């Protein structure tokens, strides 16, 4: 899974399904493996 934010891009493994991610308000959706900073 690819996670994008304003300061970094990360890859990781999903810990829940897509439907559960959309319904969820809290919790860990992705266990991050690698992070690359893109701006500051």
PQR file with spaces between the fields and no chain letter, atoms N, CA, C, O and H, PARSE charges and radii, in Angstrom:
ATOM       1  N    UNK     1       0.839   -1.167    0.000 -0.4000 1.5000
ATOM       2  CA   UNK     1       0.000    0.000    0.000 -0.0000 2.0000
ATOM       3  C    UNK     1       0.884    1.230    0.000  0.5500 1.7000
ATOM       4  O    UNK     1       1.924    1.249    0.658 -0.5500 1.4000
ATOM       5  N    UNK     2       0.479    2.257   -0.732 -0.4000 1.5000
ATOM       6  CA   UNK     2       1.190    3.528   -0.802 -0.0000 2.0000
ATOM       7  C    UNK     2       0.409    4.559   -0.010  0.5500 1.7000
ATOM       8  O    UNK     2      -0.801    4.703   -0.184 -0.5500 1.4000
ATOM       9  H    UNK     2      -0.366    2.242   -1.266  0.4000 1.0000
ATOM      10  N    UNK     3       1.108    5.280    0.865 -0.4000 1.5000
ATOM      11  CA   UNK     3       0.494    6.323    1.686 -0.0000 2.0000
ATOM      12  C    UNK     3       1.162    7.642    1.326  0.5500 1.7000
ATOM      13  O    UNK     3       2.388    7.742    1.369 -0.5500 1.4000
ATOM      14  H    UNK     3       2.091    5.163    1.006  0.4000 1.0000
ATOM      15  N    UNK     4       0.368    8.665    0.968 -0.4000 1.5000
ATOM      16  CA   UNK     4       0.916    9.964    0.588 -0.0000 2.0000
ATOM      17  C    UNK     4       0.475   11.039    1.564  0.5500 1.7000
ATOM      18  O    UNK     4      -0.678   11.070    1.996 -0.5500 1.4000
ATOM      19  H    UNK     4      -0.628    8.583    0.934  0.4000 1.0000
ATOM      20  N    UNK     5       1.405   11.918    1.907 -0.4000 1.5000
ATOM      21  CA   UNK     5       1.109   13.049    2.776 -0.0000 2.0000
ATOM      22  C    UNK     5       1.846   14.273    2.270  0.5500 1.7000
ATOM      23  O    UNK     5       2.598   14.172    1.301 -0.5500 1.4000
ATOM      24  H    UNK     5       2.342   11.893    1.556  0.4000 1.0000
ATOM      25  N    UNK     6       1.657   15.427    2.895 -0.4000 1.5000
ATOM      26  CA   UNK     6       2.285   16.656    2.409 -0.0000 2.0000
ATOM      27  C    UNK     6       3.811   16.670    2.556  0.5500 1.7000
ATOM      28  O    UNK     6       4.490   17.381    1.815 -0.5500 1.4000
ATOM      29  H    UNK     6       1.046   15.510    3.683  0.4000 1.0000
ATOM      30  N    UNK     7       4.354   15.904    3.491 -0.4000 1.5000
ATOM      31  CA   UNK     7       5.796   15.919    3.735 -0.0000 2.0000
ATOM      32  C    UNK     7       6.499   14.599    3.449  0.5500 1.7000
ATOM      33  O    UNK     7       7.729   14.539    3.481 -0.5500 1.4000
ATOM      34  H    UNK     7       3.803   15.327    4.093  0.4000 1.0000
ATOM      35  N    UNK     8       5.741   13.539    3.168 -0.4000 1.5000
ATOM      36  CA   UNK     8       6.366   12.234    2.987 -0.0000 2.0000
ATOM      37  C    UNK     8       5.492   11.295    2.165  0.5500 1.7000
ATOM      38  O    UNK     8       4.281   11.477    2.041 -0.5500 1.4000
ATOM      39  H    UNK     8       4.743   13.587    3.142  0.4000 1.0000
ATOM      40  N    UNK     9       6.156   10.282    1.607 -0.4000 1.5000
ATOM      41  CA   UNK     9       5.497    9.173    0.923 -0.0000 2.0000
ATOM      42  C    UNK     9       5.980    7.911    1.625  0.5500 1.7000
ATOM      43  O    UNK     9       7.167    7.775    1.922 -0.5500 1.4000
ATOM      44  H    UNK     9       7.140   10.135    1.707  0.4000 1.0000
ATOM      45  N    UNK    10       5.056    6.985    1.892 -0.4000 1.5000
ATOM      46  CA   UNK    10       5.422    5.773    2.613 -0.0000 2.0000
ATOM      47  C    UNK    10       4.803    4.550    1.958  0.5500 1.7000
ATOM      48  O    UNK    10       3.779    4.638    1.281 -0.5500 1.4000
ATOM      49  H    UNK    10       4.092    7.095    1.652  0.4000 1.0000
ATOM      50  N    UNK    11       5.448    3.402    2.175 -0.4000 1.5000
ATOM      51  CA   UNK    11       4.873    2.129    1.758 -0.0000 2.0000
ATOM      52  C    UNK    11       4.645    1.301    3.009  0.5500 1.7000
ATOM      53  O    UNK    11       5.337    1.462    4.014 -0.5500 1.4000
ATOM      54  H    UNK    11       6.280    3.331    2.726  0.4000 1.0000
ATOM      55  N    UNK    12       3.669    0.417    2.933 -0.4000 1.5000
ATOM      56  CA   UNK    12       3.376   -0.405    4.090 -0.0000 2.0000
ATOM      57  C    UNK    12       2.396   -1.503    3.755  0.5500 1.7000
ATOM      58  O    UNK    12       2.014   -1.685    2.599 -0.5500 1.4000
ATOM      59  H    UNK    12       3.106    0.286    2.117  0.4000 1.0000
ATOM      60  N    UNK    13       1.992   -2.235    4.780 -0.4000 1.5000
ATOM      61  CA   UNK    13       1.056   -3.344    4.629 -0.0000 2.0000
ATOM      62  C    UNK    13      -0.246   -2.991    5.340  0.5500 1.7000
ATOM      63  O    UNK    13      -0.242   -2.586    6.503 -0.5500 1.4000
ATOM      64  H    UNK    13       2.302   -2.088    5.719  0.4000 1.0000
ATOM      65  N    UNK    14      -1.357   -3.151    4.630 -0.4000 1.5000
ATOM      66  CA   UNK    14      -2.663   -2.854    5.204 -0.0000 2.0000
ATOM      67  C    UNK    14      -2.968   -3.824    6.338  0.5500 1.7000
ATOM      68  O    UNK    14      -2.697   -5.020    6.232 -0.5500 1.4000
ATOM      69  H    UNK    14      -1.361   -3.480    3.685  0.4000 1.0000
ATOM      70  N    UNK    15      -3.535   -3.300    7.426 -0.4000 1.5000
ATOM      71  CA   UNK    15      -3.900   -4.140    8.560 -0.0000 2.0000
ATOM      72  C    UNK    15      -5.407   -4.370    8.629  0.5500 1.7000
ATOM      73  O    UNK    15      -5.889   -5.107    9.488 -0.5500 1.4000
ATOM      74  H    UNK    15      -3.755   -2.328    7.512  0.4000 1.0000
ATOM      75  N    UNK    16      -6.161   -3.724    7.703 -0.4000 1.5000
ATOM      76  CA   UNK    16      -7.612   -3.928    7.624 -0.0000 2.0000
ATOM      77  C    UNK    16      -8.048   -3.776    6.176  0.5500 1.7000
ATOM      78  O    UNK    16      -7.308   -3.225    5.360 -0.5500 1.4000
ATOM      79  H    UNK    16      -5.769   -3.124    7.005  0.4000 1.0000
ATOM      80  N    UNK    17      -9.208   -4.245    5.857 -0.4000 1.5000
ATOM      81  CA   UNK    17      -9.726   -4.169    4.505 -0.0000 2.0000
ATOM      82  C    UNK    17     -10.163   -2.760    4.127  0.5500 1.7000
ATOM      83  O    UNK    17     -10.316   -1.900    4.995 -0.5500 1.4000
ATOM      84  H    UNK    17      -9.809   -4.692    6.519  0.4000 1.0000
ATOM      85  N    UNK    18     -10.365   -2.521    2.827 -0.4000 1.5000
ATOM      86  CA   UNK    18     -10.729   -1.199    2.319 -0.0000 2.0000
ATOM      87  C    UNK    18     -12.049   -0.712    2.910  0.5500 1.7000
ATOM      88  O    UNK    18     -12.142    0.448    3.312 -0.5500 1.4000
ATOM      89  H    UNK    18     -10.241   -3.220    2.122  0.4000 1.0000
ATOM      90  N    UNK    19     -13.070   -1.563    2.975 -0.4000 1.5000
ATOM      91  CA   UNK    19     -14.363   -1.163    3.537 -0.0000 2.0000
ATOM      92  C    UNK    19     -14.224   -0.740    4.997  0.5500 1.7000
ATOM      93  O    UNK    19     -14.818    0.246    5.434 -0.5500 1.4000
ATOM      94  H    UNK    19     -12.995   -2.505    2.648  0.4000 1.0000
ATOM      95  N    UNK    20     -13.432   -1.500    5.735 -0.4000 1.5000
ATOM      96  CA   UNK    20     -13.224   -1.190    7.146 -0.0000 2.0000
ATOM      97  C    UNK    20     -12.474    0.136    7.306  0.5500 1.7000
ATOM      98  O    UNK    20     -12.763    0.903    8.225 -0.5500 1.4000
ATOM      99  H    UNK    20     -12.950   -2.301    5.380  0.4000 1.0000
ATOM     100  N    UNK    21     -11.506    0.410    6.413 -0.4000 1.5000
ATOM     101  CA   UNK    21     -10.775    1.680    6.461 -0.0000 2.0000
ATOM     102  C    UNK    21     -11.721    2.858    6.248  0.5500 1.7000
ATOM     103  O    UNK    21     -11.622    3.870    6.942 -0.5500 1.4000
ATOM     104  H    UNK    21     -11.271   -0.213    5.667  0.4000 1.0000
ATOM     105  N    UNK    22     -12.631    2.728    5.294 -0.4000 1.5000
ATOM     106  CA   UNK    22     -13.570    3.810    5.002 -0.0000 2.0000
ATOM     107  C    UNK    22     -14.531    4.069    6.156  0.5500 1.7000
ATOM     108  O    UNK    22     -14.891    5.219    6.404 -0.5500 1.4000
ATOM     109  H    UNK    22     -12.711    1.906    4.731  0.4000 1.0000
ATOM     110  N    UNK    23     -14.956    3.022    6.870 -0.4000 1.5000
ATOM     111  CA   UNK    23     -15.881    3.164    7.996 -0.0000 2.0000
ATOM     112  C    UNK    23     -15.186    3.618    9.277  0.5500 1.7000
ATOM     113  O    UNK    23     -15.808    4.246   10.134 -0.5500 1.4000
ATOM     114  H    UNK    23     -14.664    2.088    6.668  0.4000 1.0000
ATOM     115  N    UNK    24     -13.910    3.304    9.408 -0.4000 1.5000
ATOM     116  CA   UNK    24     -13.182    3.542   10.645 -0.0000 2.0000
ATOM     117  C    UNK    24     -12.885    5.024   10.874  0.5500 1.7000
ATOM     118  O    UNK    24     -12.578    5.763    9.938 -0.5500 1.4000
ATOM     119  H    UNK    24     -13.405    2.793    8.712  0.4000 1.0000
ATOM     120  N    UNK    25     -12.982    5.439   12.125 -0.4000 1.5000
ATOM     121  CA   UNK    25     -12.626    6.800   12.519 -0.0000 2.0000
ATOM     122  C    UNK    25     -11.271    6.825   13.231  0.5500 1.7000
ATOM     123  O    UNK    25     -10.596    7.854   13.261 -0.5500 1.4000
ATOM     124  H    UNK    25     -13.231    4.839   12.886  0.4000 1.0000
ATOM     125  N    UNK    26     -10.879    5.676   13.806 -0.4000 1.5000
ATOM     126  CA   UNK    26      -9.625    5.576   14.559 -0.0000 2.0000
ATOM     127  C    UNK    26      -8.997    4.215   14.318  0.5500 1.7000
ATOM     128  O    UNK    26      -9.666    3.276   13.886 -0.5500 1.4000
ATOM     129  H    UNK    26     -11.428    4.840   13.781  0.4000 1.0000
ATOM     130  N    UNK    27      -7.718    4.119   14.599 -0.4000 1.5000
ATOM     131  CA   UNK    27      -7.045    2.831   14.527 -0.0000 2.0000
ATOM     132  C    UNK    27      -5.919    2.819   13.506  0.5500 1.7000
ATOM     133  O    UNK    27      -5.713    3.791   12.779 -0.5500 1.4000
ATOM     134  H    UNK    27      -7.175    4.882   14.950  0.4000 1.0000
ATOM     135  N    UNK    28      -5.206    1.729   13.460 -0.4000 1.5000
ATOM     136  CA   UNK    28      -4.076    1.563   12.553 -0.0000 2.0000
ATOM     137  C    UNK    28      -4.570    0.872   11.289  0.5500 1.7000
ATOM     138  O    UNK    28      -4.993   -0.283   11.332 -0.5500 1.4000
ATOM     139  H    UNK    28      -5.373    0.940   14.050  0.4000 1.0000
ATOM     140  N    UNK    29      -4.516    1.581   10.160 -0.4000 1.5000
ATOM     141  CA   UNK    29      -4.965    1.022    8.887 -0.0000 2.0000
ATOM     142  C    UNK    29      -3.800    0.438    8.095  0.5500 1.7000
ATOM     143  O    UNK    29      -3.976   -0.509    7.328 -0.5500 1.4000
ATOM     144  H    UNK    29      -4.173    2.520   10.125  0.4000 1.0000
ATOM     145  N    UNK    30      -2.592    1.015    8.288 -0.4000 1.5000
ATOM     146  CA   UNK    30      -1.412    0.573    7.543 -0.0000 2.0000
ATOM     147  C    UNK    30      -0.230    0.489    8.488  0.5500 1.7000
ATOM     148  O    UNK    30       0.020    1.412    9.263 -0.5500 1.4000
ATOM     149  H    UNK    30      -2.449    1.784    8.911  0.4000 1.0000
ATOM     150  N    UNK    31       0.494   -0.613    8.425 -0.4000 1.5000
ATOM     151  CA   UNK    31       1.737   -0.762    9.183 -0.0000 2.0000
ATOM     152  C    UNK    31       2.869   -0.318    8.246  0.5500 1.7000
ATOM     153  O    UNK    31       3.179   -1.002    7.271 -0.5500 1.4000
ATOM     154  H    UNK    31       0.291   -1.363    7.795  0.4000 1.0000
ATOM     155  N    UNK    32       3.479    0.830    8.551 -0.4000 1.5000
ATOM     156  CA   UNK    32       4.463    1.472    7.665 -0.0000 2.0000
ATOM     157  C    UNK    32       5.777    0.705    7.675  0.5500 1.7000
ATOM     158  O    UNK    32       6.269    0.295    8.726 -0.5500 1.4000
ATOM     159  H    UNK    32       3.227    1.386    9.343  0.4000 1.0000
ATOM     160  N    UNK    33       6.346    0.517    6.462 -0.4000 1.5000
ATOM     161  CA   UNK    33       7.639   -0.159    6.326 -0.0000 2.0000
ATOM     162  C    UNK    33       8.744    0.805    5.948  0.5500 1.7000
ATOM     163  O    UNK    33       9.799    0.799    6.582 -0.5500 1.4000
ATOM     164  H    UNK    33       5.946    0.851    5.608  0.4000 1.0000
ATOM     165  N    UNK    34       8.534    1.650    4.917 -0.4000 1.5000
ATOM     166  CA   UNK    34       9.554    2.589    4.472 -0.0000 2.0000
ATOM     167  C    UNK    34       8.934    3.965    4.266  0.5500 1.7000
ATOM     168  O    UNK    34       7.787    4.085    3.836 -0.5500 1.4000
ATOM     169  H    UNK    34       7.677    1.655    4.402  0.4000 1.0000
ATOM     170  N    UNK    35       9.721    5.014    4.583 -0.4000 1.5000
ATOM     171  CA   UNK    35       9.257    6.391    4.436 -0.0000 2.0000
ATOM     172  C    UNK    35      10.308    7.187    3.683  0.5500 1.7000
ATOM     173  O    UNK    35      11.505    7.037    3.928 -0.5500 1.4000
ATOM     174  H    UNK    35      10.653    4.916    4.931  0.4000 1.0000
ATOM     175  N    UNK    36       9.847    8.052    2.745 -0.4000 1.5000
ATOM     176  CA   UNK    36      10.745    8.954    2.029 -0.0000 2.0000
ATOM     177  C    UNK    36      10.204   10.365    2.187  0.5500 1.7000
ATOM     178  O    UNK    36       9.066   10.640    1.807 -0.5500 1.4000
ATOM     179  H    UNK    36       8.875    8.174    2.546  0.4000 1.0000
ATOM     180  N    UNK    37      11.018   11.270    2.748 -0.4000 1.5000
ATOM     181  CA   UNK    37      10.608   12.655    2.912 -0.0000 2.0000
ATOM     182  C    UNK    37      10.660   13.349    1.557  0.5500 1.7000
ATOM     183  O    UNK    37      11.602   13.150    0.790 -0.5500 1.4000
ATOM     184  H    UNK    37      11.942   11.046    3.056  0.4000 1.0000
ATOM     185  N    UNK    38       9.635   14.174    1.257 -0.4000 1.5000
ATOM     186  CA   UNK    38       9.576   14.826   -0.058 -0.0000 2.0000
ATOM     187  C    UNK    38       9.634   16.339    0.030  0.5500 1.7000
ATOM     188  O    UNK    38       9.872   16.975   -0.997 -0.5500 1.4000
ATOM     189  H    UNK    38       8.870   14.336    1.880  0.4000 1.0000
ATOM     190  N    UNK    39       9.439   16.947    1.161 -0.4000 1.5000
ATOM     191  CA   UNK    39       9.495   18.408    1.276 -0.0000 2.0000
ATOM     192  C    UNK    39       9.367   18.858    2.704  0.5500 1.7000
ATOM     193  O    UNK    39       8.895   18.123    3.571 -0.5500 1.4000
ATOM     194  H    UNK    39       9.246   16.430    1.995  0.4000 1.0000
ATOM     195  N    UNK    40       9.794   20.077    2.934 -0.4000 1.5000
ATOM     196  CA   UNK    40       9.693   20.621    4.311 -0.0000 2.0000
ATOM     197  C    UNK    40       9.308   22.059    4.278  0.5500 1.7000
ATOM     198  O    UNK    40       9.174   22.687    5.328 -0.5500 1.4000
ATOM     199  H    UNK    40      10.178   20.674    2.229  0.4000 1.0000
